[in-house]
Amino acid sequence: MNREIRILMHTHWDREWYFTKDETKVLLRNHMQEVMEFLEENPETIYILDGQSVMIDDYLELEPEAESRMRSLIEKGNLRVGPWYTQTDLLLVHGESIFRNLYYGIKRAEEFGEPMLVGYAPDTFGHASQMPQIYKQFGIDSTFFWRGFSELKAEKSDFLWKGVDGSEVVGVNLATGYQGAKYLELEPDELEKRMNKIMPVLDNYSASNARLIMNGHDQMPIQKNIYQVMENMKRIYPKDQVMLSDFESYVAALDKDKLEVVTGELIDSKHARIHRTIGSTRMDIKLLNTDIENNLYNVLEPLAVIGEQAGIPYPHGVVEKVSKILFGTHAHDSIGGCNSDKVNQDIKQRLLNAKEMVDTQIELHLRLMCLGNQESSETIVLVNPLPEKRVNQMVDLEILTRTKGFRIFDENKQALDYSVVSQEKEDAGLIDRQVAARLQDIKVYRTTIVLPIGEIEGLTARYLTFEEVDEEQKEAAVPTKKRISNDYGELFVESNVLCYKDKKTQDVYTNILSIENSGDAGDSYDYSPPYNDWILNSEECGDMTVNVVEEKHYKEMTIDWQLTVPENQAQREEKKAERDVNFNVTLKLYPGDPKVYVTMHHENRTEHNRYRAVFNTGIQAEEVKVDGYMSTQMKPVYNEEPLSIWEKDGWVEKPVSVETAQSFVSLKNTDAAFTVYTKGLKEYEVLDEAIHLTLFRTFSHLGQRELINRPGRPSGIEIETPDNQLINEPFTFEFAFEVAHSHEEESHVAKDYLTPLVGYQLKEFNRFNINPRNTVEKTDTHLSLDLNGLVVSSTRLTDKNERFIRLFNPHAEEITVSLSETAYTATAMEERLEAIKTLTLAPQEIGNIIITH
């Protein structure tokens, strides 16, 4: 065979890991100076800048005068940038974050030249099954990656990867890794020895006569003697062609009609570790990230669309800034949490900064919208962030008043009923510094209420008013029995376990929700059970103190759940449980809603522990339904085939049956269903009839060797990371569960759960003073689409201030919706295509539309 030995020069650039992003910025300046000098001296050379456009920004931040020089090399095709903004994780972040990462990455690359439209994800810990469609929407027809492939997927490392909707891209597994030909030897004998290790692997796995030699590594400087190396390589392989190449040329050499077809996620761990349990590492960081993503995509962006109708300029700059902060924390190591303590501290601080920006912009928008209501200064604004009509909703609303009592009125001056959740008295001078500066002593009441809303149009605002009254709020009713119920079911505690009675079937779910404590001998990459584990459940090691409140619009059960568990690994090995830990758990039921809403507060006190919420579903099933990126899929409960062969075939990591979902996990059989909806808890395992949802885990090292599920060398490096024990870290976990009553698709219920109505009161006292704007007016516009089962992923304004909506079809059948307003199909780059009156999406298909004002 006359082979084409295609050498691809590149660098893999982890912006942070056990080193900080600021260290790599300084290194990048030196790296780029060498690369550009080499490319200018050797204009036939192609160099891949790791598929991420952020490297442009990081370099020019320190050397802005080099912009024209860099631009010239990108325009000529010597330097290839994009399509990503950063090398993101492809399982743990929000689906919108994947779209936006590509959007901003391609957009930035286009400012310098032609972007590299290749789905290059060399080191990512697994690949979601929706990625082929996402890639195709950006005009990307191929993906190159290292981790996640095995012969269970295909015999050859070149294949066609078919996504959940049927979209296909060329998949290329880098069989010798992205670092396989790093630092190629110049001396002929040593080079031949090296190539004798590389070429047999590529000969075995390549589907054509092309062989891709990846000449690069983590922060590796450009190999300046590459042309001399190539001359020696030509002497070793005189019958073969030796050339510098790029990804596109390699794909062009493949006969796509002869490639095998691969489906599903790429998460096999035969040749490279995939770290299937990294989804529960540093849950403080992951939960903070999810909170920002939800507030950005589900609240701020649609709120700002409504605000633009009211005369408030859309905050494009804030959205882009927050997005890029997020993407900087979404790299596989960064969001994975597998970093040094110093780096994780920096990541967390950047996320806190992003949260402040998002939360402040949301409050500012709501405040300006209230000021737009010239009819009354006692205004409450309610916003529906979804472009569809909502009915029978409950709004959590915070009211600040000088009096204990107040009344709320709708647009027709009719009094609205509500229920009080809590009320606290505080000093107004601690809120508004002007009060303190004037030496005023003003006390105010901060009251949280639940306000029922019968209906509200899509993507709209309703304006209510309030009136302070000098009367006491009535105390909530405290029943004598420790149980709460609504039309769907009853929650109660019996024999020290939480139980639920389904009123429709009369079935009783005993120990429906419990807390599991086990050991963790793993590291930042992987949970690993200790060799002598001792697994405890709150049923046996817990004590419950129960209080109940019944109000008209909600019923609440609070459990002070005290567990006695091992404090550390030594106690666990000795089977000693001497540390009391508390989970303060609130469960709420609402009228007309079958879900049980759960909030857990916990402050960690233990080391080398893992905590999971366990749901006793009563359902035996071989498959579990979950959501991925804008899609639903069925996953096996137990990974039978890979688990049966992994040791015999020498997989580098055990393919444990711990999986990742985005926002729901559902077990079903012919008679029943049980679904858990989550806010940021994405790692689950199904054992027998129980769904185990990981809350958090604690451990001591970035990497460790010889774990039970991961034999051999440590992943990363073997350094201590005491912060990962999360001692004194306060956690808030939020999720809901439902014994099946709803006939809605779970994706729609999850979107509704994650996108509640937003309410805001125009307050007398504020941290910051702002002037009313003459351009801001009360808005009565709305956009209520009949989505017919389609689910909204995002609603925002494009750079041209056009309303852009991304939808997806989670169902197994095609769905068509009518669009009453002028609408266009759109690209993922948010550009208009053709005018449409209806939109039809196939099963699991994603659709982008622009609807004009």
Backbone hydrogen bonds, N-H to C=O, Kabsch-Sander energy under -0.5 kcal/mol:
donor,donor_aa,acceptor,acceptor_aa,energy
3,R,1,M,-0.9
4,E,209,N,-2.8
5,I,3,R,-0.8
5,I,241,Q,-3.4
6,R,4,E,-1.0
6,R,211,R,-3.0
7,I,5,I,-0.7
7,I,243,M,-3.1
8,L,6,R,-0.6
8,L,213,I,-3.1
9,M,7,I,-0.6
9,M,46,I,-0.5
10,H,215,N,-1.9
11,T,48,I,-1.3
12,H,217,H,-2.2
13,W,11,T,-0.6
14,D,12,H,-0.7
15,R,13,W,-0.6
17,W,19,F,-2.8
24,T,20,T,-1.8
25,K,21,K,-1.6
26,V,22,D,-1.4
27,L,23,E,-1.9
28,L,24,T,-2.9
29,R,25,K,-1.7
30,N,26,V,-1.3
31,H,27,L,-2.6
32,M,28,L,-3.2
33,Q,29,R,-1.7
34,E,30,N,-1.7
35,V,31,H,-2.6
36,M,32,M,-2.9
37,E,33,Q,-1.7
38,F,34,E,-2.3
39,L,35,V,-2.7
40,E,36,M,-2.2
41,E,37,E,-1.7
42,N,38,F,-1.7
45,T,42,N,-2.3
47,Y,78,N,-3.1
48,I,9,M,-2.5
49,L,47,Y,-0.5
49,L,80,R,-2.6
50,D,48,I,-0.8
52,Q,49,L,-1.5
53,S,84,W,-3.1
54,V,85,Y,-2.2
55,M,52,Q,-1.1
56,I,53,S,-1.7
57,D,53,S,-1.0
58,D,54,V,-3.0
59,Y,55,M,-1.9
60,L,56,I,-2.6
61,E,57,D,-1.7
62,L,58,D,-0.7
62,L,59,Y,-1.0
63,E,59,Y,-1.7
66,A,63,E,-2.0
67,E,64,P,-1.6
70,M,66,A,-2.4
71,R,67,E,-2.9
72,S,68,S,-2.1
73,L,69,R,-1.5
74,I,70,M,-2.1
75,E,71,R,-2.9
76,K,72,S,-1.8
77,G,74,I,-1.0
78,N,73,L,-1.5
79,L,73,L,-1.6
80,R,47,Y,-2.6
80,R,78,N,-0.5
81,V,79,L,-0.5
84,W,51,G,-1.6
88,T,86,T,-1.7
89,D,330,H,-2.7
97,S,94,H,-0.5
98,I,94,H,-1.2
99,F,95,G,-1.8
100,R,96,E,-2.9
101,N,97,S,-2.2
102,L,98,I,-1.9
103,Y,99,F,-2.5
104,Y,100,R,-3.1
105,G,101,N,-1.9
106,I,102,L,-2.8
107,K,103,Y,-2.4
108,R,104,Y,-2.3
109,A,105,G,-2.0
110,E,106,I,-2.6
111,E,107,K,-0.8
111,E,108,R,-0.7
112,F,109,A,-1.9
113,G,109,A,-1.6
116,M,81,V,-3.2
117,L,115,P,-1.0
118,V,116,M,-1.7
119,G,142,S,-3.1
120,Y,118,V,-2.4
121,A,119,G,-0.7
121,A,144,F,-2.7
124,T,121,A,-0.6
126,G,124,T,-2.0
127,H,266,L,-1.2
128,A,90,L,-0.9
131,M,128,A,-1.6
134,I,130,Q,-1.9
135,Y,131,M,-3.2
136,K,132,P,-2.4
137,Q,133,Q,-2.1
138,F,134,I,-0.7
138,F,135,Y,-1.4
139,G,136,K,-2.0
140,I,135,Y,-2.5
141,D,117,L,-0.6
141,D,139,G,-0.5
143,T,170,V,-2.6
144,F,119,G,-1.3
145,F,172,V,-2.2
146,W,121,A,-0.6
146,W,122,P,-0.7
148,G,268,D,-0.7
149,F,146,W,-0.6
153,K,150,S,-1.9
154,A,150,S,-1.3
157,S,205,Y,-2.4
158,D,205,Y,-0.7
159,F,157,S,-0.5
159,F,171,G,-2.5
160,L,260,E,-3.5
161,W,159,F,-0.5
161,W,169,V,-3.3
162,K,160,L,-0.7
162,K,262,V,-3.4
163,G,161,W,-0.5
163,G,167,S,-3.3
164,V,129,S,-1.2
166,G,163,G,-1.5
169,V,161,W,-1.8
170,V,141,D,-2.7
171,G,159,F,-3.0
172,V,143,T,-2.5
173,N,157,S,-2.9
174,L,145,F,-3.7
174,L,172,V,-0.5
175,A,173,N,-1.6
177,G,174,L,-2.4
180,G,177,G,-1.3
181,A,214,M,-2.3
182,K,179,Q,-1.6
184,L,181,A,-0.6
191,L,187,E,-2.7
192,E,188,P,-2.5
193,K,189,D,-2.0
194,R,190,E,-2.2
195,M,191,L,-2.9
196,N,192,E,-2.0
197,K,193,K,-0.6
197,K,194,R,-1.3
198,I,194,R,-1.4
199,M,195,M,-2.9
201,V,197,K,-0.5
202,L,198,I,-1.9
203,D,199,M,-3.2
204,N,200,P,-1.7
205,Y,201,V,-1.9
206,S,202,L,-2.8
211,R,4,E,-3.1
213,I,6,R,-3.3
213,I,211,R,-0.7
214,M,212,L,-0.7
215,N,8,L,-2.3
215,N,213,I,-1.0
216,G,214,M,-1.2
219,Q,12,H,-2.9
220,M,217,H,-1.8
224,K,222,I,-1.2
226,I,223,Q,-1.4
228,Q,225,N,-0.5
229,V,225,N,-2.3
230,M,226,I,-2.5
231,E,227,Y,-1.7
232,N,228,Q,-1.8
233,M,229,V,-2.3
234,K,230,M,-2.3
235,R,231,E,-1.2
236,I,232,N,-1.5
237,Y,233,M,-2.4
240,D,237,Y,-1.3
241,Q,3,R,-2.8
243,M,5,I,-2.5
245,S,7,I,-2.6
250,Y,246,D,-1.3
251,V,247,F,-2.3
252,A,248,E,-2.1
253,A,249,S,-1.0
253,A,250,Y,-0.6
254,L,251,V,-1.7
256,K,254,L,-1.0
258,K,255,D,-1.8
259,L,256,K,-1.0
260,E,158,D,-0.5
262,V,160,L,-3.5
262,V,260,E,-0.5
264,G,162,K,-0.7
266,L,127,H,-2.1
267,I,265,E,-0.8
268,D,148,G,-2.0
271,H,149,F,-0.9
278,I,275,H,-1.7
280,S,277,T,-1.3
281,T,278,I,-1.4
283,M,280,S,-0.6
285,I,282,R,-0.9
286,K,282,R,-1.9
287,L,283,M,-2.6
288,L,284,D,-1.4
289,N,285,I,-2.4
290,T,286,K,-2.3
291,D,287,L,-2.2
292,I,288,L,-1.9
293,E,289,N,-2.6
294,N,290,T,-2.9
295,N,291,D,-2.1
296,L,292,I,-2.6
297,Y,293,E,-2.9
298,N,294,N,-2.1
299,V,294,N,-0.6
299,V,295,N,-0.6
300,L,295,N,-3.5
301,E,296,L,-2.2
303,L,299,V,-2.6
304,A,300,L,-2.8
305,V,301,E,-1.5
306,I,302,P,-2.0
307,G,303,L,-2.8
308,E,304,A,-2.0
309,Q,305,V,-1.1
310,A,306,I,-1.0
311,G,308,E,-1.0
312,I,307,G,-2.7
316,H,314,Y,-2.0
319,V,315,P,-2.4
320,E,316,H,-2.5
321,K,317,G,-2.5
322,V,318,V,-2.8
323,S,319,V,-2.5
324,K,320,E,-2.4
325,I,321,K,-1.9
326,L,322,V,-2.6
327,F,323,S,-2.8
328,G,324,K,-1.7
329,T,325,I,-0.8
329,T,326,L,-1.6
330,H,326,L,-0.5
330,H,327,F,-1.0
332,H,87,Q,-1.1
335,I,331,A,-2.4
336,G,331,A,-0.6
336,G,332,H,-0.9
337,G,333,D,-1.4
337,G,334,S,-0.8
338,C,333,D,-1.1
339,N,337,G,-1.7
340,S,17,W,-1.9
344,N,340,S,-2.4
345,Q,341,D,-2.4
346,D,342,K,-1.6
347,I,343,V,-2.8
348,K,344,N,-2.5
349,Q,345,Q,-2.0
350,R,346,D,-2.4
351,L,347,I,-2.2
352,L,348,K,-2.3
353,N,349,Q,-2.2
354,A,350,R,-2.3
355,K,351,L,-2.6
356,E,352,L,-2.1
357,M,353,N,-1.8
358,V,354,A,-2.5
359,D,355,K,-2.9
360,T,356,E,-2.2
361,Q,357,M,-2.3
362,I,358,V,-2.3
363,E,359,D,-2.3
364,L,360,T,-2.6
365,H,361,Q,-2.4
366,L,362,I,-2.4
367,R,363,E,-2.6
368,L,364,L,-2.6
369,M,365,H,-2.3
370,C,366,L,-2.0
371,L,367,R,-2.2
372,G,368,L,-1.1
373,N,370,C,-1.8
374,Q,372,G,-1.3
376,S,373,N,-0.9
379,T,377,S,-1.3
380,I,464,L,-2.7
381,V,760,Y,-2.7
382,L,462,R,-2.9
383,V,758,V,-2.9
384,N,460,T,-2.3
388,E,386,L,-1.0
390,R,456,I,-2.6
392,N,454,G,-2.5
393,Q,453,I,-2.5
395,V,451,L,-2.4
397,L,395,V,-0.6
397,L,449,I,-2.3
399,I,397,L,-0.5
399,I,447,T,-3.2
401,T,399,I,-0.5
401,T,445,Y,-2.2
405,G,469,V,-1.0
407,R,467,E,-2.7
408,I,416,L,-0.5
409,F,465,T,-3.1
410,D,414,Q,-2.5
413,K,410,D,-1.9
416,L,408,I,-3.2
419,S,450,V,-2.3
421,V,448,T,-3.4
422,S,448,T,-1.5
424,E,446,R,-2.1
426,E,444,V,-2.6
428,A,426,E,-0.5
428,A,442,I,-2.8
430,L,427,D,-1.6
431,I,428,A,-1.2
432,D,428,A,-2.8
433,R,431,I,-0.6
435,V,432,D,-1.3
436,A,432,D,-1.0
437,A,433,R,-2.6
438,R,434,Q,-1.5
439,L,436,A,-1.6
440,Q,435,V,-2.3
442,I,440,Q,-0.8
444,V,426,E,-2.7
445,Y,401,T,-3.6
446,R,424,E,-3.2
447,T,399,I,-3.0
447,T,445,Y,-0.7
448,T,422,S,-2.5
449,I,397,L,-2.8
450,V,419,S,-3.0
451,L,395,V,-2.7
451,L,449,I,-0.5
453,I,393,Q,-3.3
456,I,390,R,-2.2
459,L,386,L,-2.5
460,T,384,N,-0.7
460,T,457,E,-0.6
462,R,382,L,-2.8
464,L,380,I,-3.5
464,L,462,R,-0.6
465,T,409,F,-2.1
466,F,378,E,-1.4
467,E,407,R,-2.5
469,V,405,G,-1.9
471,E,469,V,-1.9
477,A,550,E,-1.2
483,R,481,K,-1.7
484,I,491,L,-2.0
486,N,489,G,-2.2
490,E,501,K,-1.8
491,L,484,I,-3.0
492,F,499,C,-2.2
493,V,482,K,-1.0
494,E,497,V,-2.5
497,V,494,E,-1.2
499,C,492,F,-3.4
500,Y,509,Y,-1.5
501,K,490,E,-2.7
502,D,500,Y,-0.6
502,D,507,D,-3.0
503,K,488,Y,-2.2
503,K,501,K,-0.7
504,K,488,Y,-0.6
506,Q,502,D,-2.7
509,Y,500,Y,-3.5
509,Y,507,D,-0.5
510,T,508,V,-0.9
512,I,498,L,-1.9
512,I,509,Y,-0.8
514,S,614,V,-2.1
516,E,612,R,-3.2
517,N,536,L,-3.1
518,S,610,R,-2.3
520,D,608,H,-1.6
521,A,528,S,-3.4
523,D,526,D,-1.9
524,S,701,H,-1.2
524,S,702,L,-0.8
533,D,530,P,-0.7
536,L,517,N,-3.2
536,L,534,W,-0.5
538,S,515,I,-2.2
540,E,537,N,-2.1
541,C,537,N,-2.2
542,G,538,S,-1.5
543,D,562,Q,-2.6
545,T,560,D,-1.6
546,V,544,M,-0.5
547,N,558,T,-2.5
549,V,556,E,-2.9
550,E,477,A,-2.8
551,E,549,V,-0.5
551,E,554,Y,-2.5
555,K,589,L,-2.3
556,E,549,V,-3.1
557,M,587,L,-2.9
558,T,547,N,-3.2
559,I,585,V,-3.4
560,D,545,T,-2.9
560,D,558,T,-0.5
561,W,559,I,-1.1
561,W,583,F,-2.8
562,Q,543,D,-2.8
562,Q,560,D,-0.8
563,L,561,W,-0.6
563,L,581,V,-2.9
564,T,541,C,-2.2
565,V,563,L,-0.6
565,V,579,R,-2.7
572,R,568,N,-1.8
573,E,569,Q,-2.3
574,E,570,A,-1.4
575,K,572,R,-1.5
576,K,571,Q,-3.2
578,E,565,V,-0.7
578,E,576,K,-0.6
579,R,565,V,-2.4
580,D,578,E,-0.6
581,V,563,L,-3.0
581,V,579,R,-0.5
583,F,561,W,-2.7
584,N,601,H,-2.8
585,V,559,I,-2.9
585,V,583,F,-0.8
586,T,599,T,-2.9
587,L,557,M,-3.0
588,K,597,Y,-2.4
589,L,555,K,-2.4
593,D,590,Y,-1.5
596,V,737,F,-2.9
597,Y,588,K,-2.3
597,Y,595,K,-0.6
598,V,735,F,-3.1
599,T,586,T,-2.3
600,M,733,F,-2.8
601,H,584,N,-2.4
602,H,731,F,-2.1
603,E,582,N,-0.6
604,N,602,H,-0.5
604,N,729,E,-2.0
607,E,567,E,-2.8
610,R,518,S,-2.7
611,Y,696,F,-2.6
612,R,516,E,-2.1
613,A,693,L,-3.0
614,V,514,S,-2.8
614,V,612,R,-0.5
615,F,691,I,-2.6
616,N,512,I,-1.4
616,N,614,V,-0.6
617,T,615,F,-1.1
617,T,689,E,-1.8
619,I,689,E,-0.6
621,A,619,I,-0.5
624,V,635,K,-2.8
625,K,666,S,-2.8
626,V,633,Q,-2.4
627,D,664,F,-1.0
628,G,631,S,-1.9
630,M,628,G,-1.0
631,S,628,G,-0.6
633,Q,626,V,-2.4
635,K,624,V,-2.8
635,K,633,Q,-0.5
637,V,622,E,-2.7
640,E,638,Y,-2.3
643,L,639,N,-2.1
644,S,640,E,-1.5
644,S,641,E,-0.5
645,I,641,E,-0.7
645,I,642,P,-0.8
646,W,642,P,-1.6
649,D,645,I,-3.0
650,G,647,E,-0.6
651,W,646,W,-2.8
652,V,269,S,-0.9
652,V,270,K,-1.1
653,E,269,S,-1.0
654,K,709,N,-3.1
656,V,654,K,-2.2
659,E,657,S,-0.5
659,E,684,Y,-2.6
661,A,682,K,-2.3
662,Q,627,D,-2.0
665,V,676,V,-2.0
666,S,625,K,-2.7
667,L,674,F,-2.6
669,N,672,A,-2.5
674,F,667,L,-2.5
675,T,738,E,-2.1
676,V,665,V,-2.8
677,Y,736,A,-3.3
678,T,663,S,-2.2
679,K,734,E,-1.9
680,G,678,T,-0.6
682,K,680,G,-1.0
684,Y,659,E,-2.1
684,Y,682,K,-0.5
685,E,692,H,-1.9
687,L,685,E,-0.6
687,L,690,A,-2.3
690,A,687,L,-2.6
691,I,615,F,-1.9
692,H,685,E,-3.2
692,H,690,A,-0.6
693,L,613,A,-3.1
693,L,691,I,-0.6
694,T,683,E,-2.1
694,T,692,H,-0.6
695,L,611,Y,-2.7
696,F,611,Y,-1.3
697,R,280,S,-0.7
698,T,609,N,-2.7
699,F,724,N,-1.0
700,S,522,G,-0.5
702,L,719,I,-2.6
703,G,717,I,-0.7
706,E,712,G,-2.9
707,L,710,R,-1.8
710,R,707,L,-0.6
715,S,704,Q,-0.6
719,I,717,I,-1.7
721,T,700,S,-3.2
724,N,721,T,-2.0
725,Q,722,P,-1.9
726,L,723,D,-2.1
728,N,604,N,-2.4
729,E,726,L,-1.9
731,F,602,H,-3.5
733,F,600,M,-2.6
735,F,598,V,-2.1
736,A,677,Y,-2.7
737,F,596,V,-2.0
738,E,675,T,-2.3
740,A,673,A,-2.5
740,A,738,E,-0.6
748,H,745,E,-0.9
749,V,745,E,-1.8
750,A,746,E,-2.9
751,K,747,S,-2.2
752,D,748,H,-2.3
753,Y,749,V,-2.6
754,L,750,A,-2.4
755,T,751,K,-0.9
758,V,383,V,-2.4
760,Y,381,V,-2.1
762,L,379,T,-2.9
763,K,761,Q,-0.7
776,V,773,R,-1.3
777,E,310,A,-3.0
777,E,775,T,-0.5
778,K,372,G,-1.1
783,L,458,G,-2.9
785,L,387,P,-3.0
785,L,783,L,-0.8
787,L,785,L,-1.2
790,L,787,L,-2.3
791,V,808,F,-2.7
793,S,806,R,-3.5
794,S,806,R,-1.3
795,T,297,Y,-0.5
796,R,804,F,-2.5
798,T,802,E,-2.4
801,N,798,T,-2.2
803,R,851,I,-0.8
804,F,796,R,-3.4
805,I,849,I,-2.7
806,R,794,S,-2.4
807,L,805,I,-0.5
807,L,847,G,-2.9
808,F,791,V,-2.1
809,N,845,E,-1.9
815,I,841,L,-2.4
817,V,839,L,-2.5
819,L,837,K,-3.4
820,S,818,S,-0.6
823,A,836,I,-0.7
824,Y,850,I,-2.2
825,T,834,E,-2.5
826,A,848,N,-2.2
827,T,831,E,-2.1
828,A,137,Q,-1.0
830,E,827,T,-1.9
833,L,825,T,-2.7
836,I,823,A,-2.4
839,L,817,V,-2.5
841,L,815,I,-2.7
844,Q,809,N,-2.7
845,E,842,A,-2.2
847,G,807,L,-2.8
849,I,805,I,-2.5
850,I,824,Y,-2.7
851,I,803,R,-2.2
852,T,822,T,-2.0
852,T,850,I,-0.5
